[in-house]
Each structure stands twice: as structure tokens, then as C-alpha cells.
Amino acid sequence: MILFQEKEISLRLLEPEDAGLLVRWLSDPVVLEYYEGRDRPHDAELVQKHFYEDREEITPCIIQFQGADIGYLQFYEIVEEERETYGLSDDSGVIYGMDQFIGEPGYWNKGIGSELIKETVRFLTGERGARKIVMDPQAWNTRALRVYEKNGFKKIKLLEKHEWHEGEYRDCWLIVYDA
């Protein structure tokens, strides 16, 4: 099912037959450097566990560009425990989190990620009623941070040693889009 289609970008729900795409993308060291880590390649079993089991609170999606499957995006409502972690417990509106990667490196550095973020923000605020959208990219990923900031996200707080990546805890930025 297509959630949105704007210009050349569309977002559709993840299907069981997409597992092979995820295995391919998440066994590519170039992609893993930015998502999951090169020390965590995914085989079919790990993809099944991480992307298909016990995921009722997460909406998993495939990113398409000109009809080609090029990446993965997930969004989810931020619950009270995460709101406390992020210092957002006083916010009463709907808050969504999202994570994404373009799994086809040939599509990197072409403005597709920026267009994807813009359209996903529009979808979450317009169709899902999000008052805020949060992400926590790793602090060293300046290319991604530039894309997010270009699309209205603001750095709120440095989350020290927040995410395990390639054998160590890495700092992440809490970034927030206010609708």
C-alpha cells in the first residue's frame, strides 16, 4: 500500500517479499557504515527478527524513487518513556520518531534524501497529526544532519554515548521538527 507519492518519491508499506532487499542493503558495508554498523551485517534471519517480528507499534516502509525500491524508512509514535529520555514529557501533542536509510548508494548525494524527509514530514504532520517529529542521528554523520536541518529539524540536545555502533557507544543529536 502506498502511503504517499510526491513527484518522483513514494513511500509504501513493507511487505514480506521485501526481505531480500533488506538483506542486500544491510549486508553492504557501504550502507552499514551509516545504519546498524559494518560489524552487524544482516542475514535473512536477522532481517526477519528486526523488521518483521513484534513491530506493531512501528510502521515499516520501503522508499521508492521513480518506481525503484531504494531504501527503508520507519516511523512510530513516541511513547512516554522516550519522551522522558528526550526531555519532551511536557509536550502533550502527538510526537513521531523516524529512522531511514537509502540502501542503494548510487542514489546518494542526488537530493533524494532531502526530498524524502520533506515529504515524510508533510505526511506525518498532515495525515498523522504529528506536532513534533524527532530523530537521533549519530553526531559524526554531518551529511545527514545537513539534510535534516535543511528541512526544518533543529538540534536540541547532544545524547552522549547514546547508540551502539561498530563496537562503541556513539554520541547522537536529538533533533526535532516542530509543526
ROSE-4610 file (N, C-alpha, C; in Angstrom, 1 decimal, always signed):
// ROSE-4610
residu = [M/M/M/I/I/I/L/L/L/F/F/F/Q/Q/Q/E/E/E/K/K/K/E/E/E/I/I/I/S/S/S/L/L/L/R/R/R/L/L/L/L/L/L/E/E/E/P/P/P/E/E/E/D/D/D/A/A/A/G/G/G/L/L/L/L/L/L/V/V/V/R/R/R/W/W/W/L/L/L/S/S/S/D/D/D/P/P/P/V/V/V/V/V/V/L/L/L/E/E/E/Y/Y/Y/Y/Y/Y/E/E/E/G/G/G/R/R/R/D/D/D/R/R/R/P/P/P/H/H/H/D/D/D/A/A/A/E/E/E/L/L/L/V/V/V/Q/Q/Q/K/K/K/H/H/H/F/F/F/Y/Y/Y/E/E/E/D/D/D/R/R/R/E/E/E/E/E/E/I/I/I/T/T/T/P/P/P/C/C/C/I/I/I/I/I/I/Q/Q/Q/F/F/F/Q/Q/Q/G/G/G/A/A/A/D/D/D/I/I/I/G/G/G/Y/Y/Y/L/L/L/Q/Q/Q/F/F/F/Y/Y/Y/E/E/E/I/I/I/V/V/V/E/E/E/E/E/E/E/E/E/R/R/R/E/E/E/T/T/T/Y/Y/Y/G/G/G/L/L/L/S/S/S/D/D/D/D/D/D/S/S/S/G/G/G/V/V/V/I/I/I/Y/Y/Y/G/G/G/M/M/M/D/D/D/Q/Q/Q/F/F/F/I/I/I/G/G/G/E/E/E/P/P/P/G/G/G/Y/Y/Y/W/W/W/N/N/N/K/K/K/G/G/G/I/I/I/G/G/G/S/S/S/E/E/E/L/L/L/I/I/I/K/K/K/E/E/E/T/T/T/V/V/V/R/R/R/F/F/F/L/L/L/T/T/T/G/G/G/E/E/E/R/R/R/G/G/G/A/A/A/R/R/R/K/K/K/I/I/I/V/V/V/M/M/M/D/D/D/P/P/P/Q/Q/Q/A/A/A/W/W/W/N/N/N/T/T/T/R/R/R/A/A/A/L/L/L/R/R/R/V/V/V/Y/Y/Y/E/E/E/K/K/K/N/N/N/G/G/G/F/F/F/K/K/K/K/K/K/I/I/I/K/K/K/L/L/L/L/L/L/E/E/E/K/K/K/H/H/H/E/E/E/W/W/W/H/H/H/E/E/E/G/G/G/E/E/E/Y/Y/Y/R/R/R/D/D/D/C/C/C/W/W/W/L/L/L/I/I/I/V/V/V/Y/Y/Y/D/D/D/A/A/A]
num = [1/1/1/2/2/2/3/3/3/4/4/4/5/5/5/6/6/6/7/7/7/8/8/8/9/9/9/10/10/10/11/11/11/12/12/12/13/13/13/14/14/14/15/15/15/16/16/16/17/17/17/18/18/18/19/19/19/20/20/20/21/21/21/22/22/22/23/23/23/24/24/24/25/25/25/26/26/26/27/27/27/28/28/28/29/29/29/30/30/30/31/31/31/32/32/32/33/33/33/34/34/34/35/35/35/36/36/36/37/37/37/38/38/38/39/39/39/40/40/40/41/41/41/42/42/42/43/43/43/44/44/44/45/45/45/46/46/46/47/47/47/48/48/48/49/49/49/50/50/50/51/51/51/52/52/52/53/53/53/54/54/54/55/55/55/56/56/56/57/57/57/58/58/58/59/59/59/60/60/60/61/61/61/62/62/62/63/63/63/64/64/64/65/65/65/66/66/66/67/67/67/68/68/68/69/69/69/70/70/70/71/71/71/72/72/72/73/73/73/74/74/74/75/75/75/76/76/76/77/77/77/78/78/78/79/79/79/80/80/80/81/81/81/82/82/82/83/83/83/84/84/84/85/85/85/86/86/86/87/87/87/88/88/88/89/89/89/90/90/90/91/91/91/92/92/92/93/93/93/94/94/94/95/95/95/96/96/96/97/97/97/98/98/98/99/99/99/100/100/100/101/101/101/102/102/102/103/103/103/104/104/104/105/105/105/106/106/106/107/107/107/108/108/108/109/109/109/110/110/110/111/111/111/112/112/112/113/113/113/114/114/114/115/115/115/116/116/116/117/117/117/118/118/118/119/119/119/120/120/120/121/121/121/122/122/122/123/123/123/124/124/124/125/125/125/126/126/126/127/127/127/128/128/128/129/129/129/130/130/130/131/131/131/132/132/132/133/133/133/134/134/134/135/135/135/136/136/136/137/137/137/138/138/138/139/139/139/140/140/140/141/141/141/142/142/142/143/143/143/144/144/144/145/145/145/146/146/146/147/147/147/148/148/148/149/149/149/150/150/150/151/151/151/152/152/152/153/153/153/154/154/154/155/155/155/156/156/156/157/157/157/158/158/158/159/159/159/160/160/160/161/161/161/162/162/162/163/163/163/164/164/164/165/165/165/166/166/166/167/167/167/168/168/168/169/169/169/170/170/170/171/171/171/172/172/172/173/173/173/174/174/174/175/175/175/176/176/176/177/177/177/178/178/178/179/179/179]
x = [+0.8/+0.0/+0.9/+0.6/+1.3/+0.8/+1.7/+1.3/+1.3/+2.3/+2.3/+3.1/+2.8/+3.6/+3.6/+4.8/+5.0/+6.2/+5.9/+6.9/+7.5/+8.8/+9.4/+9.6/+9.1/+9.3/+8.0/+8.0/+6.9/+7.3/+6.4/+6.6/+5.5/+5.9/+4.9/+5.2/+4.2/+4.4/+5.3/+6.1/+7.0/+6.1/+6.5/+5.8/+6.8/+6.2/+7.1/+8.1/+7.8/+8.7/+9.8/+9.8/+10.9/+12.1/+12.0/+13.1/+14.4/+14.3/+15.6/+16.2/+15.4/+16.0/+16.8/+16.1/+16.7/+18.0/+18.0/+19.2/+20.3/+20.0/+21.0/+21.6/+20.7/+21.1/+21.9/+21.4/+22.1/+23.2/+23.7/+24.9/+25.9/+25.6/+26.5/+27.3/+28.6/+29.4/+29.3/+29.1/+28.9/+27.7/+26.6/+25.4/+25.5/+26.1/+26.2/+27.1/+28.0/+28.8/+27.9/+26.7/+25.8/+24.6/+24.2/+23.0/+23.3/+23.2/+23.5/+24.9/+25.8/+27.3/+27.8/+29.0/+29.7/+29.9/+29.9/+30.1/+28.7/+27.6/+26.3/+25.6/+26.2/+25.5/+24.3/+23.3/+22.0/+21.8/+21.5/+21.1/+19.6/+19.0/+17.6/+16.9/+17.6/+17.1/+17.0/+18.1/+18.2/+17.2/+17.1/+16.1/+14.7/+14.4/+13.1/+12.8/+13.8/+13.7/+13.6/+14.4/+14.5/+13.4/+12.9/+12.0/+10.6/+10.4/+9.1/+8.4/+9.2/+8.6/+8.4/+7.2/+6.9/+7.1/+6.5/+6.7/+5.4/+4.4/+3.1/+3.1/+4.0/+4.0/+4.8/+5.4/+6.3/+5.6/+5.6/+5.2/+6.4/+6.7/+7.9/+7.6/+8.4/+8.1/+9.3/+9.0/+10.1/+10.0/+11.1/+11.3/+11.4/+10.7/+10.8/+11.1/+12.0/+12.3/+12.1/+11.3/+10.9/+10.4/+9.8/+9.3/+10.2/+11.5/+12.5/+12.6/+12.7/+12.9/+14.3/+14.5/+15.9/+16.2/+15.3/+15.6/+14.5/+14.8/+13.9/+13.6/+12.4/+12.0/+11.0/+11.1/+10.1/+9.7/+8.5/+8.0/+7.1/+7.1/+6.4/+6.1/+5.0/+4.7/+5.6/+6.1/+7.0/+6.1/+6.5/+5.8/+6.4/+5.7/+6.1/+7.6/+8.0/+9.4/+10.4/+10.2/+11.1/+10.9/+9.7/+9.5/+10.4/+10.4/+11.2/+12.7/+13.2/+14.6/+15.0/+14.1/+14.4/+14.0/+13.5/+13.1/+11.9/+10.9/+9.7/+8.5/+8.6/+7.4/+6.3/+6.7/+5.7/+4.9/+5.3/+4.6/+3.4/+2.2/+1.0/+0.6/+1.1/+0.7/+1.3/+0.9/+1.4/+2.9/+3.8/+5.2/+5.5/+6.1/+6.6/+8.1/+8.7/+10.1/+10.2/+11.3/+11.5/+13.0/+13.2/+14.6/+14.5/+15.6/+15.6/+17.0/+17.1/+18.4/+18.1/+18.9/+18.9/+19.8/+19.3/+20.1/+20.8/+20.6/+21.3/+22.2/+23.5/+24.5/+24.5/+24.1/+24.0/+23.0/+22.1/+21.1/+21.5/+22.7/+23.2/+23.6/+23.6/+24.1/+23.4/+22.1/+21.4/+20.1/+20.1/+18.9/+17.7/+17.8/+16.6/+16.3/+17.4/+17.1/+16.4/+16.8/+16.2/+14.7/+14.4/+13.1/+12.2/+12.9/+12.2/+11.8/+12.8/+12.5/+11.4/+11.5/+10.4/+9.0/+8.9/+7.6/+7.1/+8.1/+7.7/+7.2/+7.9/+7.4/+6.0/+5.8/+4.5/+3.4/+3.7/+2.8/+2.5/+3.6/+3.3/+2.6/+2.9/+2.2/+0.8/+0.6/-0.7/-1.6/-1.2/-2.0/-2.1/-1.0/-0.9/-1.0/-1.1/-1.3/-0.1/+1.1/+2.3/+2.5/+2.7/+3.0/+4.5/+5.2/+6.7/+7.1/+8.3/+9.0/+10.4/+10.8/+12.2/+13.0/+14.3/+15.3/+16.5/+17.4/+18.6/+19.8/+20.1/+21.3/+22.6/+23.5/+24.8/+25.5/+26.2/+26.8/+27.8/+28.5/+29.5/+28.9/+27.6/+27.0/+26.6/+27.5/+27.2/+26.4/+26.6/+25.8/+24.3/+24.0/+22.6/+22.0/+22.8/+22.4/+22.1/+22.9/+22.7/+21.3/+21.0/+19.7/+18.6/+18.7/+17.6/+17.4/+18.5/+18.4/+17.9/+18.2/+17.7/+16.2/+15.6/+14.2/+13.5/+14.1/+13.4/+13.7/+14.5/+14.9/+15.9/+15.8/+16.8/+17.5/+18.8/+19.5/+19.0/+18.6/+18.1/+19.1/+19.6/+20.4/+21.4/+22.6/+23.6/+23.4/+23.1/+22.9/+24.2/+24.9/+26.3/+26.2/+27.0/+27.1/+25.7/+25.0/+23.5/+23.3/+24.1/+23.8/+25.1/+24.9/+26.0/+26.2/+27.4/+27.7/+29.2/+29.4/+30.7/+31.7/+31.1/+32.0/+32.1/+31.4/+31.4/+30.1/+29.9/+28.7/+29.1/+28.2/+28.4/+27.5/+27.9/+27.1/+26.1/+24.9/+23.9/+23.3/+22.7/+22.0/+20.5/+19.8/+18.4/+18.0/+17.3/+16.8/+15.3/+14.7/+13.2/+12.7/+11.6/+10.9/+9.6/+9.3/+8.1/+7.1/+6.0/+4.9/+4.3]
y = [-1.2/+0.0/+1.2/+2.2/+3.4/+4.4/+4.9/+5.9/+7.3/+7.6/+8.9/+8.8/+9.6/+9.7/+11.2/+11.7/+13.1/+13.2/+13.8/+13.9/+12.5/+12.3/+11.0/+10.1/+10.6/+9.8/+9.2/+8.0/+7.4/+6.6/+6.4/+5.6/+4.5/+3.3/+2.2/+1.3/+0.6/-0.3/-1.4/-1.9/-3.0/-4.3/-5.1/-6.4/-7.5/-8.7/-9.9/-10.2/-9.9/-10.2/-9.1/-8.1/-7.1/-7.6/-8.7/-9.2/-9.3/-9.7/-9.8/-8.5/-7.4/-6.1/-5.7/-5.9/-5.6/-6.3/-7.6/-8.4/-7.9/-7.5/-7.0/-5.7/-4.8/-3.4/-3.6/-4.4/-4.5/-5.5/-5.9/-6.7/-6.0/-4.8/-3.9/-3.1/-3.2/-2.5/-1.0/-0.5/+0.9/+1.5/+0.7/+1.1/+1.0/-0.2/-0.5/+0.6/+1.2/+2.3/+3.3/+3.6/+4.6/+4.0/+2.8/+2.2/+0.8/+0.6/-0.6/-0.9/-0.6/-0.8/-2.0/-1.8/-2.8/-4.1/-4.1/-5.3/-6.0/-5.5/-6.1/-6.4/-7.1/-7.4/-8.3/-8.1/-8.8/-9.9/-11.1/-12.2/-12.3/-13.3/-13.4/-13.5/-14.3/-14.5/-13.2/-12.4/-11.2/-10.1/-10.1/-9.2/-9.5/-10.8/-11.3/-10.8/-11.0/-10.6/-9.0/-8.3/-6.8/-6.1/-6.6/-5.8/-6.4/-7.6/-8.2/-8.7/-9.0/-9.6/-8.5/-8.6/-7.7/-6.2/-5.8/-4.5/-3.7/-4.1/-3.5/-2.0/-1.5/+0.0/+0.8/+0.1/+0.7/+0.5/+1.6/+1.5/+1.4/+0.2/+0.0/+0.2/+0.9/+1.3/+1.1/+1.0/+1.0/+2.3/+2.9/+4.2/+3.8/+4.5/+4.3/+5.7/+5.6/+6.7/+6.3/+7.0/+6.7/+5.2/+4.8/+3.4/+2.3/+2.7/+1.7/+1.7/+0.5/+0.4/+0.8/+1.8/+2.3/+2.4/+2.2/+2.3/+2.0/+2.2/+1.8/+3.0/+3.2/+4.2/+3.6/+4.0/+3.6/+4.8/+4.8/+5.9/+5.2/+5.9/+5.4/+6.5/+6.4/+7.4/+7.2/+8.4/+8.4/+8.2/+7.2/+6.9/+7.6/+7.6/+8.4/+8.1/+6.9/+6.6/+7.3/+7.3/+8.0/+9.5/+10.0/+11.4/+11.9/+11.1/+11.4/+11.5/+10.4/+10.3/+11.6/+12.0/+13.1/+14.5/+14.5/+15.7/+16.4/+15.5/+16.0/+15.6/+15.3/+14.8/+15.9/+17.2/+18.2/+18.5/+17.9/+18.1/+17.2/+17.8/+16.9/+16.5/+17.1/+16.7/+15.4/+14.9/+13.7/+13.9/+13.0/+13.1/+11.8/+11.9/+10.8/+10.8/+9.6/+9.4/+8.7/+8.9/+8.2/+7.9/+6.8/+6.4/+6.0/+6.2/+5.8/+5.7/+4.9/+4.9/+4.6/+5.2/+4.8/+3.7/+2.5/+1.3/+1.1/+2.0/+2.0/+3.2/+3.0/+4.1/+4.9/+4.3/+5.1/+6.2/+6.2/+7.2/+8.3/+8.1/+9.1/+10.4/+11.5/+12.8/+13.3/+13.0/+13.5/+14.3/+14.6/+15.4/+14.6/+13.2/+12.4/+12.3/+12.2/+12.1/+13.4/+14.5/+15.8/+15.8/+15.4/+15.4/+14.4/+13.2/+12.2/+12.8/+13.4/+14.0/+15.0/+15.9/+16.9/+16.3/+15.3/+14.7/+13.9/+13.2/+12.4/+13.3/+14.5/+15.4/+15.9/+16.2/+16.7/+15.6/+14.4/+13.3/+13.1/+13.1/+12.9/+14.0/+15.2/+16.4/+16.5/+16.3/+16.4/+15.3/+14.1/+12.9/+12.2/+12.3/+11.6/+12.5/+13.8/+14.8/+15.0/+14.8/+15.0/+16.5/+16.8/+18.1/+18.3/+17.2/+17.2/+15.9/+15.9/+14.7/+14.7/+13.6/+13.6/+12.5/+12.7/+11.7/+11.9/+10.8/+10.9/+10.4/+11.1/+10.7/+10.8/+9.9/+10.0/+11.3/+11.8/+13.2/+13.3/+12.2/+12.3/+12.3/+12.0/+11.9/+13.3/+14.2/+15.6/+15.7/+14.8/+14.9/+14.7/+13.7/+13.5/+14.7/+15.2/+16.3/+17.6/+17.8/+18.9/+18.8/+17.6/+17.3/+17.6/+17.1/+17.3/+18.8/+19.5/+20.9/+21.7/+21.3/+22.0/+21.8/+20.8/+20.5/+20.9/+21.7/+22.3/+21.6/+20.6/+20.0/+20.8/+20.9/+21.7/+20.8/+21.0/+20.2/+20.8/+19.8/+20.2/+19.8/+18.6/+18.1/+17.0/+17.1/+16.0/+14.9/+13.7/+12.5/+11.7/+11.9/+11.3/+9.7/+9.1/+7.6/+7.0/+7.4/+7.0/+5.8/+5.5/+4.4/+3.5/+2.2/+1.3/+1.1/+1.4/+1.4/+1.0/-0.1/-0.6/-0.7/-1.3/-1.6/-0.6/+0.5/+1.5/+2.3/+3.0/+3.8/+5.2/+5.6/+6.9/+8.0/+9.2/+10.3/+10.5/+11.0/+11.3/+12.7/+13.3/+14.5/+14.2/+14.7/+14.8/+16.0/+15.7/+16.8/+16.7/+17.9/+18.0/+18.9/+18.5/+19.3/+19.7/+21.0/+21.5/+21.9/+21.3/+21.6/+22.9]
z = [+0.0/+0.0/+0.0/-0.9/-1.0/+0.1/+0.9/+1.9/+1.3/+0.5/-0.3/-1.5/-2.5/-3.7/-4.1/-4.1/-4.4/-5.4/-6.5/-7.6/-7.9/-7.7/-8.0/-6.8/-5.6/-4.4/-3.9/-3.5/-2.9/-1.7/-0.8/+0.4/+0.5/+0.5/+0.6/+1.8/+2.3/+3.4/+3.0/+4.0/+3.9/+3.7/+2.8/+2.5/+2.8/+3.1/+3.3/+2.2/+1.0/-0.1/-0.2/+0.6/+0.6/+1.5/+2.1/+3.0/+2.2/+1.0/+0.2/+0.0/-0.2/-0.4/+0.9/+2.1/+3.3/+3.6/+3.2/+3.4/+2.5/+1.3/+0.4/+0.9/+1.2/+1.7/+3.0/+3.9/+5.3/+5.3/+4.2/+4.2/+3.3/+2.9/+2.1/+3.1/+3.2/+4.2/+4.0/+2.7/+2.5/+3.2/+3.1/+3.8/+5.3/+5.7/+7.1/+7.9/+7.2/+7.9/+8.5/+7.9/+8.4/+9.2/+8.9/+9.5/+10.1/+11.3/+12.0/+12.3/+11.4/+11.7/+10.8/+10.3/+9.5/+10.2/+11.5/+12.3/+12.6/+11.9/+12.1/+10.8/+9.9/+8.7/+9.0/+8.2/+8.4/+7.4/+7.9/+7.0/+7.1/+6.4/+6.3/+7.7/+8.6/+10.0/+10.8/+10.7/+11.4/+10.9/+9.5/+8.9/+9.4/+9.4/+9.9/+11.4/+12.2/+13.6/+13.8/+13.1/+13.3/+12.6/+11.5/+10.6/+10.5/+10.9/+10.8/+12.0/+13.1/+14.3/+15.4/+16.1/+17.2/+16.8/+15.7/+15.2/+15.1/+15.9/+15.7/+16.0/+16.8/+17.1/+16.1/+15.2/+14.1/+12.8/+12.0/+10.6/+9.7/+9.2/+8.3/+6.9/+6.2/+4.8/+3.9/+2.6/+1.5/+0.8/+0.6/-0.1/-1.6/-2.4/-3.9/-4.6/-5.6/-6.4/-7.8/-8.5/-9.9/-10.0/-9.0/-9.0/-8.6/-8.4/-7.9/-6.4/-5.8/-4.4/-4.0/-3.2/-3.0/-1.5/-0.6/+0.8/+1.8/+3.0/+4.1/+5.0/+5.5/+6.4/+7.4/+8.7/+9.6/+10.5/+10.9/+11.8/+12.9/+14.0/+15.2/+16.1/+16.9/+17.8/+19.0/+19.5/+20.7/+21.9/+22.7/+24.0/+25.1/+26.3/+27.4/+27.9/+27.9/+28.3/+27.4/+26.1/+25.2/+25.3/+25.6/+25.8/+27.0/+28.0/+29.2/+28.9/+28.2/+27.8/+27.0/+26.1/+25.2/+25.8/+27.0/+27.7/+27.0/+26.5/+25.9/+26.6/+27.9/+28.6/+28.8/+28.7/+28.9/+27.6/+26.5/+25.2/+25.2/+25.0/+25.0/+23.6/+22.6/+21.2/+20.8/+19.6/+19.0/+18.5/+19.0/+18.6/+17.9/+16.7/+15.9/+15.9/+15.9/+15.6/+14.2/+13.6/+12.3/+12.1/+11.4/+11.0/+9.6/+8.8/+7.4/+6.9/+5.8/+5.1/+3.6/+2.7/+1.3/+1.1/+0.7/+0.7/-0.6/-1.6/-2.9/-3.0/-2.7/-2.7/-4.0/-5.1/-6.4/-6.3/-5.3/-5.2/-4.1/-3.5/-2.5/-3.2/-2.5/-3.0/-4.2/-4.4/-5.5/-5.1/-3.8/-3.3/-3.0/-3.2/-2.9/-1.4/-0.6/+0.9/+1.4/+0.9/+1.3/+0.9/-0.3/-0.8/+0.0/+0.3/+1.1/+2.5/+3.2/+4.5/+4.4/+3.4/+3.3/+3.1/+2.3/+2.0/+3.2/+3.9/+5.0/+6.2/+6.4/+7.4/+7.0/+5.7/+5.3/+5.6/+5.3/+5.5/+7.0/+7.9/+9.3/+9.9/+9.5/+10.1/+9.6/+8.3/+7.6/+7.8/+7.6/+7.6/+9.0/+9.8/+11.1/+12.3/+12.0/+13.1/+14.0/+13.5/+14.3/+14.7/+15.9/+16.4/+16.4/+16.6/+16.5/+15.9/+15.3/+14.7/+15.3/+15.8/+16.4/+15.7/+15.6/+15.2/+16.1/+16.0/+16.8/+16.0/+14.9/+14.1/+14.9/+14.5/+15.1/+14.8/+15.8/+15.7/+14.6/+14.2/+13.2/+11.8/+11.6/+10.3/+9.9/+9.5/+9.2/+7.9/+7.0/+5.7/+6.0/+6.8/+7.2/+8.0/+9.0/+9.8/+8.9/+7.9/+7.0/+6.3/+5.8/+5.2/+6.1/+7.4/+8.3/+8.7/+8.9/+9.2/+8.0/+6.8/+5.6/+5.6/+6.2/+6.2/+7.5/+8.3/+9.4/+10.8/+10.8/+12.1/+12.8/+14.1/+14.9/+15.9/+16.1/+17.1/+18.5/+19.3/+20.7/+21.8/+21.7/+22.8/+22.3/+22.7/+22.4/+23.4/+22.8/+23.6/+23.6/+24.7/+24.8/+24.9/+24.1/+24.2/+24.1/+23.1/+23.0/+22.2/+21.2/+20.3/+20.1/+20.2/+20.0/+18.5/+18.0/+16.6/+16.4/+15.7/+15.4/+16.6/+17.6/+18.8/+19.9/+19.8/+20.8/+20.8/+22.0/+22.1/+21.4/+20.6/+19.8/+20.3/+20.2/+20.5/+19.4/+19.7/+18.7/+19.1/+18.1/+18.3/+18.3/+19.3/+19.3/+18.5/+17.4/+16.5/+16.5/+16.4/+16.5/+15.4/+14.7/+13.8/+14.5/+14.6/+15.3/+14.2/+14.2/+13.2/+13.5]
